[in-house]
């Protein structure tokens, strides 16, 4: 029976790599969400102010 041994520094390095990757993905998602909100508000200024468009009902 053989077991593959991984040193503790290698495990720390791998864990740090995963954490950094997750942080990067979260930052990208937040940037995309901010861009979406900005573009959505720019495309529909009346909607961003809460004004109903023709045929729509404003729900407060």
URMOWO-V717610 format. One record per backbone hydrogen bond with DSSP energy under -1.0 kcal/mol. NH is the residue of the N-H (numbers start at 1). CO is the residue of the C=O. E is the energy in kcal/mol with one decimal. If there is no record, write none. Layout:
BEGIN
NH|CO|E  NH|CO|E
END
This chain:
BEGIN
11|7|-1.9  12|8|-2.7  13|9|-2.5  14|10|-2.4  15|11|-2.6  16|12|-2.7  17|13|-2.3  18|14|-2.2  19|15|-2.4  20|16|-2.8  21|17|-2.1  22|18|-2.4  23|19|-2.3  24|20|-2.3  25|21|-2.4  26|22|-2.3  27|23|-2.4  28|24|-2.4  29|25|-2.3  30|26|-2.4  31|27|-2.4  32|28|-2.5  33|29|-2.4  34|30|-2.4  35|31|-2.5  36|32|-2.5  37|33|-2.5  38|34|-2.4  39|35|-2.9  40|36|-2.7  41|37|-2.3  42|38|-2.3  43|39|-2.2  44|40|-1.3  48|44|-2.0  49|45|-1.2  50|47|-1.0  51|46|-2.8  56|53|-2.5
END
